[in-house]
Amino acid sequence: MPARPARKSTLTAWTITDAKKGMDVQVEGVARALGLEYAAKHVAPRGPWRWLAPWIGTDPRERFGSAGSQFAQPWPDLALATGRLSIPALRAVRKASPETLTVVIQDPRTGTGTADLIAVPAHDALEGENVIKTLTAPHGFSPDRLARLRKSVPKNIAALPGQTAIVVLGGPNAVYRFTQDDSRRLAGALSSMARHDLGFLVTASRRTPGHVLDATRDALAGTPHIVWDGNGENPYESWLAHGDLFVVTADSVNMTGEACVTGKPVYVFHPQGGSKKFEKFHENLRRYGATKPLPEHFGNLESWAYTPLDSASQIADEIRRRWPKFAA
């Protein structure tokens, strides 16, 4: 879906998360798509208020609504929340300020009455009049933002031969394992891909096991490539803009979704493990035409295109449609 240009607004917004980067980018992406200035509210409840979230109230230490608390008047026009720890605060905002539009990204687990609008992945079972579904999670990268970044090509990217392949490495989570055998399979696929006159840009996450990164380096030895391992300035947004094709590990909904905002080919590497929800997520993207499983061997490089998936703009457009004051 083409991004609608964001205009600056006098309306105000709060984003409410537990401060995890993967959570922040989702709510911030929607606020930016609406052209709103926003104040980030990070919650860190303790004890039972953490264990029992989202089904409990706010931690008394938050002093919700009191002068000096981060949650106090003036209330915002829009409150965006994601993650179970954020839900008690969002519900409290809704009670204290009925005029505030409340939006939850991901299933809050507390029913459709939790917020005015709930945006969930297409594979989620939650249904309701105030529920909208998107193929990917929202984030801060839009087609317009990537187009602006493409106007200037960094020298190290310009020096790479042929097409540029971006390799985005995740790591183990609750459902994916990343075994030594996975590293060997990934290395074999990248080594085969490297025979097709490509330059590679490789970025690892904090979850990436050392054996995965080592196997990737070995596979690309002798091939022009750059590896960012977390040291120095993060080049990710520039790499996302200038990639001609992508290889992304299947463990991260965010990383896969960010690659799919480019409209460029996305190969997904599946380590051992997985779950029904992840399988549905990846199947939906394959059916849409954005991704394909990473082959073990490349006889030739495929090329395909699709309408970029920009879920932040999709959610923002739904907010504008339902609440016209946000379209001003």
C-alpha positions as CSV (number, residue, x, y, z in Angstrom):
1,M,0.0,0.0,0.0
2,P,1.5,3.4,-1.0
3,A,2.4,5.5,2.0
4,R,0.3,8.6,2.5
5,P,2.5,11.7,3.1
6,A,2.5,12.5,6.8
7,R,1.7,16.1,7.7
8,K,2.7,17.8,10.9
9,S,-0.2,18.2,13.3
10,T,-1.1,20.1,16.4
11,L,-2.5,16.9,17.8
12,T,-0.5,15.0,20.5
13,A,0.3,11.4,21.0
14,W,1.8,9.1,23.6
15,T,3.5,5.8,22.8
16,I,3.4,3.2,25.6
17,T,5.8,0.2,25.7
18,D,8.2,-1.7,27.9
19,A,11.1,0.1,26.2
20,K,12.1,-2.9,24.0
21,K,13.3,-1.7,20.6
22,G,11.0,-4.1,18.7
23,M,8.0,-2.6,20.6
24,D,9.0,1.0,20.2
25,V,9.4,0.9,16.4
26,Q,5.8,-0.3,16.0
27,V,4.0,2.4,17.8
28,E,6.5,5.1,16.7
29,G,6.0,4.1,13.1
30,V,2.2,4.6,13.3
31,A,2.6,8.0,15.1
32,R,5.0,9.1,12.3
33,A,2.7,7.9,9.6
34,L,0.1,10.2,11.1
35,G,2.5,13.1,11.2
36,L,2.2,13.4,15.0
37,E,4.7,14.5,17.6
38,Y,4.8,11.9,20.3
39,A,6.1,11.4,23.8
40,A,7.5,8.0,24.6
41,K,6.2,6.5,27.9
42,H,8.1,3.4,29.1
43,V,6.7,1.2,31.8
44,A,8.6,-1.1,34.0
45,P,6.2,-2.6,36.6
46,R,7.5,-4.8,39.3
47,G,6.3,-7.8,41.3
48,P,2.6,-8.8,40.8
49,W,2.0,-5.9,38.5
50,R,4.6,-7.4,36.1
51,W,3.6,-11.0,36.5
52,L,-0.1,-10.5,36.1
53,A,0.0,-7.9,33.3
54,P,-2.1,-7.3,31.2
55,W,-4.9,-8.4,33.5
56,I,-4.1,-6.2,36.4
57,G,-4.0,-2.4,37.0
58,T,-1.0,-0.1,36.9
59,D,1.9,-0.4,39.4
60,P,1.1,2.0,42.3
61,R,4.7,3.2,42.1
62,E,3.7,4.7,38.7
63,R,1.4,7.1,40.6
64,F,-0.9,7.2,37.6
65,G,-2.7,10.5,37.2
66,S,-0.7,12.3,39.9
67,A,1.3,15.5,39.3
68,G,4.9,14.5,38.4
69,S,3.9,11.1,37.0
70,Q,4.7,10.4,33.4
71,F,1.0,9.6,33.1
72,A,-0.7,12.9,34.0
73,Q,-2.7,15.7,32.4
74,P,-2.7,17.0,29.8
75,W,-3.9,13.8,28.3
76,P,-3.0,13.1,24.6
77,D,-5.3,13.0,21.6
78,L,-3.9,9.6,20.8
79,A,-2.4,6.8,22.9
80,L,-0.6,4.0,21.1
81,A,0.5,0.9,23.0
82,T,2.0,-2.5,22.4
83,G,3.1,-5.4,24.6
84,R,1.4,-6.9,27.6
85,L,3.1,-4.6,30.1
86,S,1.7,-1.5,28.4
87,I,-2.0,-2.6,28.5
88,P,-2.7,-1.6,32.2
89,A,-1.5,2.0,31.5
90,L,-3.4,2.2,28.2
91,R,-6.6,1.1,29.9
92,A,-6.0,3.7,32.7
93,V,-5.6,6.4,30.1
94,R,-8.8,5.4,28.4
95,K,-10.7,5.6,31.7
96,A,-9.1,8.9,32.8
97,S,-9.6,10.5,29.4
98,P,-12.5,9.1,27.3
99,E,-11.7,11.7,24.6
100,T,-8.3,10.1,24.0
101,L,-8.2,7.7,21.0
102,T,-6.6,4.5,22.2
103,V,-4.9,2.1,19.8
104,V,-3.2,-1.3,20.6
105,I,-0.7,-3.0,18.2
106,Q,-0.9,-6.8,18.7
107,D,-3.5,-8.7,20.6
108,P,-3.8,-7.2,24.1
109,R,-5.2,-10.6,25.4
110,T,-7.8,-8.6,27.3
111,G,-10.5,-8.5,24.6
112,T,-11.6,-6.1,22.0
113,G,-12.9,-3.6,24.6
114,T,-9.4,-2.8,25.6
115,A,-9.0,0.0,23.1
116,D,-10.8,1.9,20.4
117,L,-8.8,0.2,17.7
118,I,-6.7,-2.9,17.7
119,A,-4.3,-3.8,14.9
120,V,-3.1,-7.5,14.8
121,P,-1.3,-9.7,12.3
122,A,-3.4,-11.3,9.6
123,H,-2.7,-14.7,11.1
124,D,-4.1,-13.7,14.5
125,A,-7.5,-15.2,15.6
126,L,-8.8,-12.0,17.2
127,E,-11.9,-10.6,15.4
128,G,-14.1,-7.6,16.0
129,E,-15.5,-4.4,14.5
130,N,-12.6,-2.4,16.0
131,V,-9.9,-5.0,14.9
132,I,-7.9,-4.5,11.7
133,K,-5.4,-6.9,10.3
134,T,-2.1,-6.3,8.5
135,L,0.3,-8.8,6.9
136,T,3.3,-7.3,8.7
137,A,4.0,-5.4,11.9
138,P,4.2,-1.6,11.7
139,H,7.7,0.0,11.8
140,G,9.4,3.2,11.1
141,F,10.4,2.6,7.5
142,S,8.1,3.8,4.7
143,P,8.5,3.8,1.0
144,D,8.9,7.6,1.1
145,R,11.6,7.4,3.7
146,L,13.5,4.8,1.7
147,A,13.2,6.9,-1.4
148,R,14.8,9.8,0.3
149,L,17.7,7.6,1.5
150,R,18.2,6.3,-2.0
151,K,19.1,9.8,-3.3
152,S,22.6,9.4,-1.8
153,V,24.5,6.1,-2.1
154,P,27.3,5.6,0.5
155,K,30.7,5.0,-1.0
156,N,31.1,1.5,0.5
157,I,27.8,0.4,-1.1
158,A,28.6,2.0,-4.4
159,A,31.9,0.1,-4.5
160,L,30.2,-3.3,-4.3
161,P,29.9,-5.2,-7.6
162,G,26.6,-6.0,-9.3
163,Q,23.5,-6.2,-7.2
164,T,23.6,-5.8,-3.5
165,A,22.2,-8.5,-1.2
166,I,21.3,-7.6,2.3
167,V,21.6,-10.5,4.8
168,V,19.7,-9.9,8.1
169,L,20.6,-12.4,10.8
170,G,18.4,-13.0,13.9
171,G,18.8,-15.7,16.5
172,P,17.2,-18.2,18.8
173,N,13.9,-17.3,20.4
174,A,11.1,-19.3,22.0
175,V,10.4,-21.3,18.9
176,Y,13.5,-21.2,16.7
177,R,16.8,-22.9,17.7
178,F,19.6,-22.0,15.3
179,T,21.7,-25.2,15.5
180,Q,25.1,-25.8,14.0
181,D,23.3,-27.6,11.2
182,D,21.3,-24.5,10.5
183,S,24.6,-22.5,10.2
184,R,25.9,-25.0,7.7
185,R,22.7,-24.8,5.6
186,L,22.7,-21.0,5.7
187,A,26.4,-20.9,4.7
188,G,25.8,-23.3,1.8
189,A,23.0,-21.2,0.5
190,L,24.9,-17.9,0.8
191,S,28.0,-19.5,-0.8
192,S,25.9,-20.6,-3.8
193,M,24.3,-17.2,-4.0
194,A,27.7,-15.5,-4.0
195,R,28.6,-17.0,-7.3
196,H,26.2,-14.7,-9.1
197,D,28.2,-11.4,-9.1
198,L,26.8,-10.0,-5.9
199,G,28.0,-7.7,-3.1
200,F,26.8,-8.5,0.4
201,L,25.9,-6.4,3.4
202,V,25.4,-8.5,6.5
203,T,23.9,-7.3,9.8
204,A,23.6,-9.3,12.9
205,S,21.3,-8.8,16.0
206,R,22.2,-9.2,19.6
207,R,20.6,-12.7,19.5
208,T,22.8,-13.9,16.6
209,P,24.9,-16.9,17.8
210,G,28.6,-16.7,17.1
211,H,28.6,-19.8,15.0
212,V,25.9,-18.3,12.7
213,L,28.0,-15.2,12.1
214,D,31.2,-17.1,11.7
215,A,29.6,-19.5,9.1
216,T,28.3,-16.4,7.2
217,R,31.7,-14.8,7.1
218,D,33.3,-18.1,5.9
219,A,30.6,-18.5,3.2
220,L,31.3,-15.0,1.9
221,A,35.1,-15.2,2.1
222,G,36.5,-14.0,-1.2
223,T,33.3,-12.2,-2.1
224,P,32.9,-8.4,-1.6
225,H,31.0,-8.0,1.6
226,I,30.6,-5.8,4.7
227,V,29.6,-7.2,8.1
228,W,28.1,-5.0,10.8
229,D,28.3,-6.9,14.1
230,G,27.0,-4.2,16.4
231,N,30.1,-2.1,16.7
232,G,30.0,1.5,15.5
233,E,27.1,3.4,13.9
234,N,24.2,1.2,12.8
235,P,24.0,1.3,8.9
236,Y,20.8,-0.7,8.8
237,E,18.4,2.0,7.4
238,S,20.8,2.9,4.6
239,W,21.3,-0.8,3.8
240,L,17.6,-1.4,3.7
241,A,17.2,1.4,1.2
242,H,19.9,0.3,-1.1
243,G,19.4,-3.5,-1.2
244,D,18.5,-5.2,-4.4
245,L,17.4,-8.4,-2.7
246,F,17.3,-9.7,0.9
247,V,18.0,-12.8,2.9
248,V,16.2,-12.7,6.3
249,T,16.1,-15.3,9.0
250,A,12.5,-16.4,9.8
251,D,12.7,-15.8,13.6
252,S,11.7,-12.1,13.5
253,V,8.4,-10.7,12.3
254,N,9.9,-7.2,12.5
255,M,12.9,-7.9,10.4
256,T,11.0,-9.7,7.7
257,G,8.3,-7.0,7.6
258,E,10.9,-4.3,7.3
259,A,12.5,-6.0,4.2
260,C,9.0,-6.3,2.7
261,V,8.5,-2.5,2.7
262,T,11.1,-2.3,-0.1
263,G,9.1,-4.1,-2.8
264,K,12.3,-6.1,-3.5
265,P,12.8,-9.9,-3.5
266,V,13.0,-11.3,0.1
267,Y,14.4,-14.8,0.7
268,V,13.5,-16.3,4.1
269,F,15.9,-18.8,5.8
270,H,14.0,-21.1,8.1
271,P,16.2,-22.5,11.0
272,Q,15.0,-25.5,12.9
273,G,11.8,-25.0,15.0
274,G,9.0,-22.7,14.3
275,S,5.3,-22.5,15.4
276,K,1.9,-22.4,13.8
277,K,1.8,-18.6,14.1
278,F,5.1,-18.1,12.4
279,E,4.2,-20.6,9.7
280,K,1.0,-18.7,9.0
281,F,2.9,-15.3,9.0
282,H,5.4,-16.6,6.4
283,E,2.8,-18.4,4.4
284,N,0.8,-15.1,4.1
285,L,3.8,-13.3,2.8
286,R,4.6,-16.0,0.3
287,R,1.0,-15.9,-1.0
288,Y,1.2,-12.1,-1.2
289,G,4.3,-12.5,-3.4
290,A,6.8,-10.8,-1.2
291,T,8.9,-13.7,0.0
292,K,10.2,-17.1,-1.0
293,P,12.1,-19.7,1.0
294,L,15.9,-19.5,0.7
295,P,17.0,-22.2,-1.7
296,E,19.9,-24.4,-0.7
297,H,21.5,-23.9,-4.1
298,F,21.0,-21.1,-6.7
299,G,21.0,-22.1,-10.4
300,N,20.0,-18.5,-11.1
301,L,18.9,-15.5,-9.1
302,E,15.1,-14.9,-9.4
303,S,13.7,-11.4,-9.6
304,W,10.2,-10.4,-8.5
305,A,8.3,-7.3,-7.4
306,Y,5.2,-6.5,-5.4
307,T,3.5,-3.6,-3.8
308,P,5.5,-2.6,-0.7
309,L,3.9,-3.6,2.6
310,D,3.6,-0.5,4.7
311,S,1.5,-1.5,7.7
312,A,2.2,1.7,9.7
313,S,0.5,3.7,6.9
314,Q,-2.3,1.2,6.6
315,I,-3.1,1.6,10.3
316,A,-2.7,5.3,10.1
317,D,-5.1,5.5,7.2
318,E,-7.7,3.4,9.2
319,I,-7.4,5.9,12.1
320,R,-8.0,8.8,9.7
321,R,-11.0,7.0,8.2
322,R,-12.6,6.2,11.5
323,W,-11.7,9.4,13.3
324,P,-11.7,12.4,10.9
325,K,-9.9,14.8,13.3
326,F,-6.7,12.8,12.5
327,A,-7.1,13.5,8.8
328,A,-6.9,17.3,9.3
